[in-house]
């Protein structure tokens, strides 16, 4: 259940980032993959910090994964970032 929460937080942050019109021309699949991957990695870090775990959803781990993946998408959308070109 915890992993599903992390992945769902990554998808929600992707959907919210698509609302922002800046750099919206980037490929959707790449942003979705980056968002979910970062959310899963941050979920593992949250587990190491004892915020929930693999099988138990915890709101702190969900927020950590959501805000972290949202920030990662913001970094990818920076104009001077090499991947954004």
PyMOL Python script that loads the backbone (N, CA, C, O; Angstrom):
from pymol import cmd

cmd.read_pdbstr("""\
ATOM      1  N   UNK A   1       0.810  -1.190   0.000  1.00  0.00           N
ATOM      2  CA  UNK A   1       0.000   0.000   0.000  1.00  0.00           C
ATOM      3  C   UNK A   1       0.857   1.258   0.000  1.00  0.00           C
ATOM      4  O   UNK A   1       0.488   2.252  -0.626  1.00  0.00           O
ATOM      5  N   UNK A   2       1.978   1.235   0.682  1.00  0.00           N
ATOM      6  CA  UNK A   2       2.844   2.406   0.742  1.00  0.00           C
ATOM      7  C   UNK A   2       3.411   2.765  -0.623  1.00  0.00           C
ATOM      8  O   UNK A   2       3.474   3.940  -0.984  1.00  0.00           O
ATOM      9  N   UNK A   3       3.822   1.751  -1.383  1.00  0.00           N
ATOM     10  CA  UNK A   3       4.378   2.001  -2.714  1.00  0.00           C
ATOM     11  C   UNK A   3       3.306   2.570  -3.637  1.00  0.00           C
ATOM     12  O   UNK A   3       3.598   3.439  -4.458  1.00  0.00           O
ATOM     13  N   UNK A   4       2.085   2.099  -3.515  1.00  0.00           N
ATOM     14  CA  UNK A   4       0.993   2.642  -4.325  1.00  0.00           C
ATOM     15  C   UNK A   4       0.730   4.104  -3.975  1.00  0.00           C
ATOM     16  O   UNK A   4       0.420   4.907  -4.855  1.00  0.00           O
ATOM     17  N   UNK A   5       0.850   4.449  -2.705  1.00  0.00           N
ATOM     18  CA  UNK A   5       0.679   5.842  -2.292  1.00  0.00           C
ATOM     19  C   UNK A   5       1.770   6.714  -2.897  1.00  0.00           C
ATOM     20  O   UNK A   5       1.479   7.811  -3.374  1.00  0.00           O
ATOM     21  N   UNK A   6       3.005   6.257  -2.890  1.00  0.00           N
ATOM     22  CA  UNK A   6       4.104   7.027  -3.460  1.00  0.00           C
ATOM     23  C   UNK A   6       3.895   7.235  -4.957  1.00  0.00           C
ATOM     24  O   UNK A   6       4.064   8.344  -5.463  1.00  0.00           O
ATOM     25  N   UNK A   7       3.528   6.169  -5.663  1.00  0.00           N
ATOM     26  CA  UNK A   7       3.300   6.282  -7.111  1.00  0.00           C
ATOM     27  C   UNK A   7       2.119   7.213  -7.406  1.00  0.00           C
ATOM     28  O   UNK A   7       2.171   8.002  -8.350  1.00  0.00           O
ATOM     29  N   UNK A   8       1.066   7.123  -6.606  1.00  0.00           N
ATOM     30  CA  UNK A   8      -0.089   8.002  -6.796  1.00  0.00           C
ATOM     31  C   UNK A   8       0.294   9.463  -6.554  1.00  0.00           C
ATOM     32  O   UNK A   8      -0.184  10.355  -7.255  1.00  0.00           O
ATOM     33  N   UNK A   9       1.144   9.704  -5.577  1.00  0.00           N
ATOM     34  CA  UNK A   9       1.612  11.073  -5.325  1.00  0.00           C
ATOM     35  C   UNK A   9       2.428  11.586  -6.510  1.00  0.00           C
ATOM     36  O   UNK A   9       2.347  12.766  -6.852  1.00  0.00           O
ATOM     37  N   UNK A  10       3.210  10.714  -7.135  1.00  0.00           N
ATOM     38  CA  UNK A  10       3.952  11.112  -8.320  1.00  0.00           C
ATOM     39  C   UNK A  10       3.038  11.446  -9.486  1.00  0.00           C
ATOM     40  O   UNK A  10       3.289  12.404 -10.218  1.00  0.00           O
ATOM     41  N   UNK A  11       1.989  10.672  -9.663  1.00  0.00           N
ATOM     42  CA  UNK A  11       1.033  10.929 -10.746  1.00  0.00           C
ATOM     43  C   UNK A  11       0.272  12.232 -10.494  1.00  0.00           C
ATOM     44  O   UNK A  11       0.057  13.015 -11.418  1.00  0.00           O
ATOM     45  N   UNK A  12      -0.134  12.462  -9.248  1.00  0.00           N
ATOM     46  CA  UNK A  12      -0.857  13.689  -8.918  1.00  0.00           C
ATOM     47  C   UNK A  12       0.030  14.913  -9.121  1.00  0.00           C
ATOM     48  O   UNK A  12      -0.436  15.935  -9.623  1.00  0.00           O
ATOM     49  N   UNK A  13       1.298  14.820  -8.739  1.00  0.00           N
ATOM     50  CA  UNK A  13       2.194  15.964  -8.955  1.00  0.00           C
ATOM     51  C   UNK A  13       2.415  16.204 -10.448  1.00  0.00           C
ATOM     52  O   UNK A  13       2.544  17.351 -10.876  1.00  0.00           O
ATOM     53  N   UNK A  14       2.461  15.136 -11.241  1.00  0.00           N
ATOM     54  CA  UNK A  14       2.559  15.292 -12.697  1.00  0.00           C
ATOM     55  C   UNK A  14       1.331  15.998 -13.251  1.00  0.00           C
ATOM     56  O   UNK A  14       1.455  16.908 -14.072  1.00  0.00           O
ATOM     57  N   UNK A  15       0.153  15.588 -12.812  1.00  0.00           N
ATOM     58  CA  UNK A  15      -1.077  16.193 -13.307  1.00  0.00           C
ATOM     59  C   UNK A  15      -1.175  17.663 -12.914  1.00  0.00           C
ATOM     60  O   UNK A  15      -1.633  18.486 -13.707  1.00  0.00           O
ATOM     61  N   UNK A  16      -0.751  18.000 -11.704  1.00  0.00           N
ATOM     62  CA  UNK A  16      -0.760  19.400 -11.294  1.00  0.00           C
ATOM     63  C   UNK A  16       0.281  20.213 -12.051  1.00  0.00           C
ATOM     64  O   UNK A  16       0.051  21.385 -12.349  1.00  0.00           O
ATOM     65  N   UNK A  17       1.412  19.611 -12.363  1.00  0.00           N
ATOM     66  CA  UNK A  17       2.451  20.325 -13.117  1.00  0.00           C
ATOM     67  C   UNK A  17       2.010  20.569 -14.556  1.00  0.00           C
ATOM     68  O   UNK A  17       2.450  21.544 -15.166  1.00  0.00           O
ATOM     69  N   UNK A  18       1.164  19.725 -15.113  1.00  0.00           N
ATOM     70  CA  UNK A  18       0.688  19.926 -16.484  1.00  0.00           C
ATOM     71  C   UNK A  18      -0.236  21.129 -16.586  1.00  0.00           C
ATOM     72  O   UNK A  18      -0.439  21.649 -17.683  1.00  0.00           O
ATOM     73  N   UNK A  19      -0.800  21.585 -15.474  1.00  0.00           N
ATOM     74  CA  UNK A  19      -1.676  22.752 -15.480  1.00  0.00           C
ATOM     75  C   UNK A  19      -0.857  24.023 -15.707  1.00  0.00           C
ATOM     76  O   UNK A  19      -1.342  24.969 -16.327  1.00  0.00           O
ATOM     77  N   UNK A  20       0.376  24.048 -15.211  1.00  0.00           N
ATOM     78  CA  UNK A  20       1.243  25.216 -15.351  1.00  0.00           C
ATOM     79  C   UNK A  20       1.689  25.309 -16.805  1.00  0.00           C
ATOM     80  O   UNK A  20       2.273  24.359 -17.325  1.00  0.00           O
ATOM     81  N   UNK A  21       1.427  26.441 -17.478  1.00  0.00           N
ATOM     82  CA  UNK A  21       1.696  26.517 -18.913  1.00  0.00           C
ATOM     83  C   UNK A  21       3.165  26.673 -19.298  1.00  0.00           C
ATOM     84  O   UNK A  21       3.505  26.502 -20.468  1.00  0.00           O
ATOM     85  N   UNK A  22       4.039  26.990 -18.358  1.00  0.00           N
ATOM     86  CA  UNK A  22       5.455  27.198 -18.685  1.00  0.00           C
ATOM     87  C   UNK A  22       6.088  25.859 -19.063  1.00  0.00           C
ATOM     88  O   UNK A  22       5.949  24.869 -18.344  1.00  0.00           O
ATOM     89  N   UNK A  23       6.773  25.843 -20.184  1.00  0.00           N
ATOM     90  CA  UNK A  23       7.486  24.657 -20.682  1.00  0.00           C
ATOM     91  C   UNK A  23       6.562  23.457 -20.816  1.00  0.00           C
ATOM     92  O   UNK A  23       6.946  22.332 -20.495  1.00  0.00           O
ATOM     93  N   UNK A  24       5.363  23.690 -21.284  1.00  0.00           N
ATOM     94  CA  UNK A  24       4.394  22.611 -21.430  1.00  0.00           C
ATOM     95  C   UNK A  24       4.665  21.759 -22.668  1.00  0.00           C
ATOM     96  O   UNK A  24       4.005  20.740 -22.870  1.00  0.00           O
ATOM     97  N   UNK A  25       5.619  22.158 -23.490  1.00  0.00           N
ATOM     98  CA  UNK A  25       5.902  21.444 -24.721  1.00  0.00           C
ATOM     99  C   UNK A  25       6.782  20.222 -24.516  1.00  0.00           C
ATOM    100  O   UNK A  25       7.059  19.494 -25.469  1.00  0.00           O
ATOM    101  N   UNK A  26       7.220  19.988 -23.298  1.00  0.00           N
ATOM    102  CA  UNK A  26       8.052  18.817 -23.021  1.00  0.00           C
ATOM    103  C   UNK A  26       7.222  17.542 -23.189  1.00  0.00           C
ATOM    104  O   UNK A  26       6.002  17.574 -23.029  1.00  0.00           O
ATOM    105  N   UNK A  27       7.859  16.448 -23.502  1.00  0.00           N
ATOM    106  CA  UNK A  27       7.113  15.194 -23.670  1.00  0.00           C
ATOM    107  C   UNK A  27       6.447  14.757 -22.363  1.00  0.00           C
ATOM    108  O   UNK A  27       7.061  14.779 -21.296  1.00  0.00           O
ATOM    109  N   UNK A  28       5.211  14.370 -22.470  1.00  0.00           N
ATOM    110  CA  UNK A  28       4.461  13.983 -21.277  1.00  0.00           C
ATOM    111  C   UNK A  28       4.986  12.697 -20.655  1.00  0.00           C
ATOM    112  O   UNK A  28       5.044  12.571 -19.432  1.00  0.00           O
ATOM    113  N   UNK A  29       5.364  11.754 -21.489  1.00  0.00           N
ATOM    114  CA  UNK A  29       5.806  10.461 -20.961  1.00  0.00           C
ATOM    115  C   UNK A  29       7.092  10.600 -20.146  1.00  0.00           C
ATOM    116  O   UNK A  29       7.252   9.938 -19.120  1.00  0.00           O
ATOM    117  N   UNK A  30       7.995  11.447 -20.595  1.00  0.00           N
ATOM    118  CA  UNK A  30       9.237  11.665 -19.862  1.00  0.00           C
ATOM    119  C   UNK A  30       9.000  12.326 -18.513  1.00  0.00           C
ATOM    120  O   UNK A  30       9.612  11.949 -17.513  1.00  0.00           O
ATOM    121  N   UNK A  31       8.116  13.309 -18.487  1.00  0.00           N
ATOM    122  CA  UNK A  31       7.791  13.971 -17.222  1.00  0.00           C
ATOM    123  C   UNK A  31       7.073  13.026 -16.277  1.00  0.00           C
ATOM    124  O   UNK A  31       7.329  13.039 -15.073  1.00  0.00           O
ATOM    125  N   UNK A  32       6.180  12.209 -16.806  1.00  0.00           N
ATOM    126  CA  UNK A  32       5.460  11.254 -15.959  1.00  0.00           C
ATOM    127  C   UNK A  32       6.427  10.240 -15.363  1.00  0.00           C
ATOM    128  O   UNK A  32       6.352   9.927 -14.174  1.00  0.00           O
ATOM    129  N   UNK A  33       7.331   9.730 -16.186  1.00  0.00           N
ATOM    130  CA  UNK A  33       8.315   8.761 -15.690  1.00  0.00           C
ATOM    131  C   UNK A  33       9.220   9.379 -14.636  1.00  0.00           C
ATOM    132  O   UNK A  33       9.517   8.746 -13.623  1.00  0.00           O
ATOM    133  N   UNK A  34       9.657  10.607 -14.866  1.00  0.00           N
ATOM    134  CA  UNK A  34      10.524  11.285 -13.894  1.00  0.00           C
ATOM    135  C   UNK A  34       9.776  11.529 -12.591  1.00  0.00           C
ATOM    136  O   UNK A  34      10.336  11.348 -11.509  1.00  0.00           O
ATOM    137  N   UNK A  35       8.537  11.930 -12.684  1.00  0.00           N
ATOM    138  CA  UNK A  35       7.743  12.206 -11.489  1.00  0.00           C
ATOM    139  C   UNK A  35       7.528  10.952 -10.654  1.00  0.00           C
ATOM    140  O   UNK A  35       7.687  10.984  -9.433  1.00  0.00           O
ATOM    141  N   UNK A  36       7.171   9.859 -11.297  1.00  0.00           N
ATOM    142  CA  UNK A  36       6.938   8.613 -10.560  1.00  0.00           C
ATOM    143  C   UNK A  36       8.244   8.069  -9.997  1.00  0.00           C
ATOM    144  O   UNK A  36       8.274   7.593  -8.863  1.00  0.00           O
ATOM    145  N   UNK A  37       9.316   8.133 -10.768  1.00  0.00           N
ATOM    146  CA  UNK A  37      10.609   7.631 -10.293  1.00  0.00           C
ATOM    147  C   UNK A  37      11.099   8.419  -9.080  1.00  0.00           C
ATOM    148  O   UNK A  37      11.556   7.828  -8.102  1.00  0.00           O
ATOM    149  N   UNK A  38      11.009   9.727  -9.136  1.00  0.00           N
ATOM    150  CA  UNK A  38      11.430  10.545  -7.998  1.00  0.00           C
ATOM    151  C   UNK A  38      10.543  10.280  -6.785  1.00  0.00           C
ATOM    152  O   UNK A  38      11.039  10.221  -5.659  1.00  0.00           O
ATOM    153  N   UNK A  39       9.239  10.121  -7.000  1.00  0.00           N
ATOM    154  CA  UNK A  39       8.336   9.838  -5.887  1.00  0.00           C
ATOM    155  C   UNK A  39       8.669   8.498  -5.234  1.00  0.00           C
ATOM    156  O   UNK A  39       8.626   8.380  -4.010  1.00  0.00           O
ATOM    157  N   UNK A  40       9.000   7.489  -6.040  1.00  0.00           N
ATOM    158  CA  UNK A  40       9.356   6.189  -5.467  1.00  0.00           C
ATOM    159  C   UNK A  40      10.679   6.254  -4.701  1.00  0.00           C
ATOM    160  O   UNK A  40      10.815   5.652  -3.636  1.00  0.00           O
ATOM    161  N   UNK A  41      11.642   6.980  -5.242  1.00  0.00           N
ATOM    162  CA  UNK A  41      12.924   7.120  -4.545  1.00  0.00           C
ATOM    163  C   UNK A  41      12.732   7.869  -3.229  1.00  0.00           C
ATOM    164  O   UNK A  41      13.294   7.485  -2.204  1.00  0.00           O
ATOM    165  N   UNK A  42      11.941   8.933  -3.260  1.00  0.00           N
ATOM    166  CA  UNK A  42      11.690   9.677  -2.032  1.00  0.00           C
ATOM    167  C   UNK A  42      10.848   8.878  -1.048  1.00  0.00           C
ATOM    168  O   UNK A  42      10.978   9.058   0.163  1.00  0.00           O
ATOM    169  N   UNK A  43       9.992   8.003  -1.546  1.00  0.00           N
ATOM    170  CA  UNK A  43       9.260   7.103  -0.656  1.00  0.00           C
ATOM    171  C   UNK A  43      10.190   6.136   0.054  1.00  0.00           C
ATOM    172  O   UNK A  43       9.996   5.829   1.230  1.00  0.00           O
ATOM    173  N   UNK A  44      11.206   5.655  -0.664  1.00  0.00           N
ATOM    174  CA  UNK A  44      12.205   4.800  -0.021  1.00  0.00           C
ATOM    175  C   UNK A  44      13.005   5.565   1.028  1.00  0.00           C
ATOM    176  O   UNK A  44      13.318   5.033   2.093  1.00  0.00           O
ATOM    177  N   UNK A  45      13.328   6.809   0.721  1.00  0.00           N
ATOM    178  CA  UNK A  45      14.036   7.641   1.698  1.00  0.00           C
ATOM    179  C   UNK A  45      13.150   7.897   2.917  1.00  0.00           C
ATOM    180  O   UNK A  45      13.626   7.881   4.053  1.00  0.00           O
ATOM    181  N   UNK A  46      11.870   8.132   2.676  1.00  0.00           N
ATOM    182  CA  UNK A  46      10.940   8.330   3.792  1.00  0.00           C
ATOM    183  C   UNK A  46      10.837   7.068   4.642  1.00  0.00           C
ATOM    184  O   UNK A  46      10.697   7.154   5.862  1.00  0.00           O
ATOM    185  N   UNK A  47      10.904   5.902   4.014  1.00  0.00           N
ATOM    186  CA  UNK A  47      10.892   4.654   4.764  1.00  0.00           C
ATOM    187  C   UNK A  47      12.145   4.534   5.621  1.00  0.00           C
ATOM    188  O   UNK A  47      12.085   4.068   6.759  1.00  0.00           O
ATOM    189  N   UNK A  48      13.283   4.959   5.067  1.00  0.00           N
ATOM    190  CA  UNK A  48      14.517   4.925   5.845  1.00  0.00           C
ATOM    191  C   UNK A  48      14.455   5.886   7.034  1.00  0.00           C
ATOM    192  O   UNK A  48      15.090   5.650   8.062  1.00  0.00           O
ATOM    193  N   UNK A  49      13.686   6.971   6.889  1.00  0.00           N
ATOM    194  CA  UNK A  49      13.520   7.915   7.988  1.00  0.00           C
ATOM    195  C   UNK A  49      12.361   7.523   8.900  1.00  0.00           C
ATOM    196  O   UNK A  49      11.988   8.282   9.794  1.00  0.00           O
ATOM    197  N   UNK A  50      11.798   6.349   8.678  1.00  0.00           N
ATOM    198  CA  UNK A  50      10.724   5.771   9.483  1.00  0.00           C
ATOM    199  C   UNK A  50       9.396   6.516   9.347  1.00  0.00           C
ATOM    200  O   UNK A  50       8.646   6.644  10.314  1.00  0.00           O
ATOM    201  N   UNK A  51       9.112   7.009   8.128  1.00  0.00           N
ATOM    202  CA  UNK A  51       7.801   7.571   7.810  1.00  0.00           C
ATOM    203  C   UNK A  51       6.998   6.495   7.089  1.00  0.00           C
ATOM    204  O   UNK A  51       6.942   6.510   5.859  1.00  0.00           O
ATOM    205  N   UNK A  52       6.399   5.598   7.780  1.00  0.00           N
ATOM    206  CA  UNK A  52       5.629   4.539   7.127  1.00  0.00           C
ATOM    207  C   UNK A  52       6.523   3.419   6.644  1.00  0.00           C
ATOM    208  O   UNK A  52       7.529   3.103   7.279  1.00  0.00           O
ATOM    209  N   UNK A  53       6.165   2.824   5.536  1.00  0.00           N
ATOM    210  CA  UNK A  53       6.944   1.721   5.004  1.00  0.00           C
ATOM    211  C   UNK A  53       6.386   1.237   3.681  1.00  0.00           C
ATOM    212  O   UNK A  53       5.556   1.896   3.055  1.00  0.00           O
ATOM    213  N   UNK A  54       6.868   0.051   3.262  1.00  0.00           N
ATOM    214  CA  UNK A  54       6.440  -0.537   1.988  1.00  0.00           C
ATOM    215  C   UNK A  54       4.942  -0.808   1.969  1.00  0.00           C
ATOM    216  O   UNK A  54       4.251  -0.499   0.998  1.00  0.00           O
ATOM    217  N   UNK A  55       4.456  -1.389   3.056  1.00  0.00           N
ATOM    218  CA  UNK A  55       3.085  -1.899   3.039  1.00  0.00           C
ATOM    219  C   UNK A  55       2.103  -1.056   3.838  1.00  0.00           C
ATOM    220  O   UNK A  55       0.917  -1.381   3.885  1.00  0.00           O
ATOM    221  N   UNK A  56       2.562   0.007   4.460  1.00  0.00           N
ATOM    222  CA  UNK A  56       1.646   0.834   5.232  1.00  0.00           C
ATOM    223  C   UNK A  56       1.702   2.279   4.741  1.00  0.00           C
ATOM    224  O   UNK A  56       2.760   2.906   4.790  1.00  0.00           O
ATOM    225  N   UNK A  57       0.592   2.807   4.275  1.00  0.00           N
ATOM    226  CA  UNK A  57       0.603   4.197   3.803  1.00  0.00           C
ATOM    227  C   UNK A  57       0.687   5.159   4.986  1.00  0.00           C
ATOM    228  O   UNK A  57       0.001   4.990   5.994  1.00  0.00           O
ATOM    229  N   UNK A  58       1.519   6.141   4.844  1.00  0.00           N
ATOM    230  CA  UNK A  58       1.691   7.143   5.888  1.00  0.00           C
ATOM    231  C   UNK A  58       1.606   8.516   5.237  1.00  0.00           C
ATOM    232  O   UNK A  58       2.218   8.742   4.193  1.00  0.00           O
ATOM    233  N   UNK A  59       0.874   9.416   5.825  1.00  0.00           N
ATOM    234  CA  UNK A  59       0.657  10.722   5.214  1.00  0.00           C
ATOM    235  C   UNK A  59       1.954  11.518   5.092  1.00  0.00           C
ATOM    236  O   UNK A  59       2.108  12.308   4.160  1.00  0.00           O
ATOM    237  N   UNK A  60       2.892  11.317   6.026  1.00  0.00           N
ATOM    238  CA  UNK A  60       4.163  12.048   5.952  1.00  0.00           C
ATOM    239  C   UNK A  60       4.975  11.595   4.750  1.00  0.00           C
ATOM    240  O   UNK A  60       5.574  12.418   4.058  1.00  0.00           O
ATOM    241  N   UNK A  61       5.002  10.295   4.497  1.00  0.00           N
ATOM    242  CA  UNK A  61       5.715   9.781   3.330  1.00  0.00           C
ATOM    243  C   UNK A  61       5.044  10.235   2.041  1.00  0.00           C
ATOM    244  O   UNK A  61       5.721  10.525   1.055  1.00  0.00           O
ATOM    245  N   UNK A  62       3.717  10.298   2.048  1.00  0.00           N
ATOM    246  CA  UNK A  62       2.990  10.776   0.877  1.00  0.00           C
ATOM    247  C   UNK A  62       3.294  12.228   0.567  1.00  0.00           C
ATOM    248  O   UNK A  62       3.514  12.578  -0.592  1.00  0.00           O
ATOM    249  N   UNK A  63       3.309  13.074   1.578  1.00  0.00           N
ATOM    250  CA  UNK A  63       3.646  14.473   1.361  1.00  0.00           C
ATOM    251  C   UNK A  63       5.090  14.644   0.914  1.00  0.00           C
ATOM    252  O   UNK A  63       5.388  15.472   0.053  1.00  0.00           O
ATOM    253  N   UNK A  64       5.980  13.861   1.500  1.00  0.00           N
ATOM    254  CA  UNK A  64       7.394  13.914   1.127  1.00  0.00           C
ATOM    255  C   UNK A  64       7.569  13.544  -0.338  1.00  0.00           C
ATOM    256  O   UNK A  64       8.307  14.211  -1.064  1.00  0.00           O
ATOM    257  N   UNK A  65       6.894  12.483  -0.778  1.00  0.00           N
ATOM    258  CA  UNK A  65       6.983  12.040  -2.167  1.00  0.00           C
ATOM    259  C   UNK A  65       6.308  13.041  -3.104  1.00  0.00           C
ATOM    260  O   UNK A  65       6.823  13.317  -4.187  1.00  0.00           O
ATOM    261  N   UNK A  66       5.169  13.584  -2.701  1.00  0.00           N
ATOM    262  CA  UNK A  66       4.451  14.533  -3.549  1.00  0.00           C
ATOM    263  C   UNK A  66       5.255  15.808  -3.768  1.00  0.00           C
ATOM    264  O   UNK A  66       5.490  16.206  -4.909  1.00  0.00           O
ATOM    265  N   UNK A  67       5.677  16.448  -2.685  1.00  0.00           N
ATOM    266  CA  UNK A  67       6.393  17.716  -2.822  1.00  0.00           C
ATOM    267  C   UNK A  67       7.756  17.532  -3.474  1.00  0.00           C
ATOM    268  O   UNK A  67       8.212  18.401  -4.218  1.00  0.00           O
ATOM    269  N   UNK A  68       8.404  16.412  -3.200  1.00  0.00           N
ATOM    270  CA  UNK A  68       9.697  16.154  -3.832  1.00  0.00           C
ATOM    271  C   UNK A  68       9.580  15.941  -5.332  1.00  0.00           C
ATOM    272  O   UNK A  68      10.389  16.466  -6.097  1.00  0.00           O
ATOM    273  N   UNK A  69       8.582  15.177  -5.759  1.00  0.00           N
ATOM    274  CA  UNK A  69       8.414  14.952  -7.201  1.00  0.00           C
ATOM    275  C   UNK A  69       7.930  16.216  -7.893  1.00  0.00           C
ATOM    276  O   UNK A  69       8.285  16.457  -9.047  1.00  0.00           O
ATOM    277  N   UNK A  70       7.129  17.025  -7.217  1.00  0.00           N
ATOM    278  CA  UNK A  70       6.691  18.296  -7.786  1.00  0.00           C
ATOM    279  C   UNK A  70       7.883  19.238  -7.953  1.00  0.00           C
ATOM    280  O   UNK A  70       7.979  19.950  -8.953  1.00  0.00           O
ATOM    281  N   UNK A  71       8.785  19.239  -6.980  1.00  0.00           N
ATOM    282  CA  UNK A  71       9.998  20.063  -7.081  1.00  0.00           C
ATOM    283  C   UNK A  71      10.906  19.561  -8.198  1.00  0.00           C
ATOM    284  O   UNK A  71      11.519  20.363  -8.902  1.00  0.00           O
ATOM    285  N   UNK A  72      10.998  18.247  -8.367  1.00  0.00           N
ATOM    286  CA  UNK A  72      11.827  17.688  -9.441  1.00  0.00           C
ATOM    287  C   UNK A  72      11.285  18.089 -10.810  1.00  0.00           C
ATOM    288  O   UNK A  72      12.057  18.381 -11.722  1.00  0.00           O
ATOM    289  N   UNK A  73       9.968  18.105 -10.955  1.00  0.00           N
ATOM    290  CA  UNK A  73       9.381  18.556 -12.222  1.00  0.00           C
ATOM    291  C   UNK A  73       9.639  20.039 -12.442  1.00  0.00           C
ATOM    292  O   UNK A  73       9.837  20.471 -13.578  1.00  0.00           O
ATOM    293  N   UNK A  74       9.639  20.815 -11.378  1.00  0.00           N
ATOM    294  CA  UNK A  74       9.965  22.231 -11.502  1.00  0.00           C
ATOM    295  C   UNK A  74      11.392  22.437 -11.962  1.00  0.00           C
ATOM    296  O   UNK A  74      11.664  23.327 -12.767  1.00  0.00           O
ATOM    297  N   UNK A  75      12.308  21.622 -11.459  1.00  0.00           N
ATOM    298  CA  UNK A  75      13.713  21.711 -11.874  1.00  0.00           C
ATOM    299  C   UNK A  75      13.856  21.312 -13.342  1.00  0.00           C
ATOM    300  O   UNK A  75      14.613  21.936 -14.085  1.00  0.00           O
ATOM    301  N   UNK A  76      13.137  20.285 -13.757  1.00  0.00           N
ATOM    302  CA  UNK A  76      13.199  19.875 -15.163  1.00  0.00           C
ATOM    303  C   UNK A  76      12.670  20.951 -16.107  1.00  0.00           C
ATOM    304  O   UNK A  76      13.089  21.031 -17.261  1.00  0.00           O
ATOM    305  N   UNK A  77      11.756  21.771 -15.617  1.00  0.00           N
ATOM    306  CA  UNK A  77      11.154  22.805 -16.459  1.00  0.00           C
ATOM    307  C   UNK A  77      11.921  24.117 -16.437  1.00  0.00           C
ATOM    308  O   UNK A  77      11.493  25.073 -17.085  1.00  0.00           O
ATOM    309  N   UNK A  78      13.039  24.205 -15.718  1.00  0.00           N
ATOM    310  CA  UNK A  78      13.822  25.438 -15.713  1.00  0.00           C
ATOM    311  C   UNK A  78      14.322  25.732 -17.126  1.00  0.00           C
ATOM    312  O   UNK A  78      14.743  24.817 -17.834  1.00  0.00           O
ATOM    313  N   UNK A  79      14.281  26.987 -17.538  1.00  0.00           N
ATOM    314  CA  UNK A  79      14.685  27.320 -18.915  1.00  0.00           C
ATOM    315  C   UNK A  79      16.135  26.979 -19.234  1.00  0.00           C
ATOM    316  O   UNK A  79      16.425  26.544 -20.348  1.00  0.00           O
ATOM    317  N   UNK A  80      17.040  27.160 -18.304  1.00  0.00           N
ATOM    318  CA  UNK A  80      18.454  26.898 -18.583  1.00  0.00           C
ATOM    319  C   UNK A  80      18.894  25.477 -18.312  1.00  0.00           C
ATOM    320  O   UNK A  80      20.067  25.149 -18.489  1.00  0.00           O
ATOM    321  N   UNK A  81      17.978  24.629 -17.889  1.00  0.00           N
ATOM    322  CA  UNK A  81      18.342  23.246 -17.580  1.00  0.00           C
ATOM    323  C   UNK A  81      18.606  22.494 -18.871  1.00  0.00           C
ATOM    324  O   UNK A  81      17.805  22.589 -19.801  1.00  0.00           O
ATOM    325  N   UNK A  82      19.710  21.742 -18.962  1.00  0.00           N
ATOM    326  CA  UNK A  82      20.090  21.097 -20.232  1.00  0.00           C
ATOM    327  C   UNK A  82      19.043  20.142 -20.795  1.00  0.00           C
ATOM    328  O   UNK A  82      18.943  20.003 -22.014  1.00  0.00           O
ATOM    329  N   UNK A  83      18.270  19.487 -19.953  1.00  0.00           N
ATOM    330  CA  UNK A  83      17.291  18.517 -20.438  1.00  0.00           C
ATOM    331  C   UNK A  83      16.088  19.231 -21.048  1.00  0.00           C
ATOM    332  O   UNK A  83      15.366  18.647 -21.856  1.00  0.00           O
ATOM    333  N   UNK A  84      15.870  20.483 -20.671  1.00  0.00           N
ATOM    334  CA  UNK A  84      14.679  21.203 -21.138  1.00  0.00           C
ATOM    335  C   UNK A  84      14.756  21.593 -22.606  1.00  0.00           C
ATOM    336  O   UNK A  84      13.758  22.059 -23.157  1.00  0.00           O
ATOM    337  N   UNK A  85      15.886  21.423 -23.255  1.00  0.00           N
ATOM    338  CA  UNK A  85      16.016  21.823 -24.663  1.00  0.00           C
ATOM    339  C   UNK A  85      15.706  20.699 -25.601  1.00  0.00           C
ATOM    340  O   UNK A  85      15.771  20.875 -26.818  1.00  0.00           O
TER     341      UNK A  85
END
""", "prot")
cmd.dss("prot")
cmd.show_as("cartoon", "prot")
cmd.util.cbc("prot")
cmd.orient("prot")
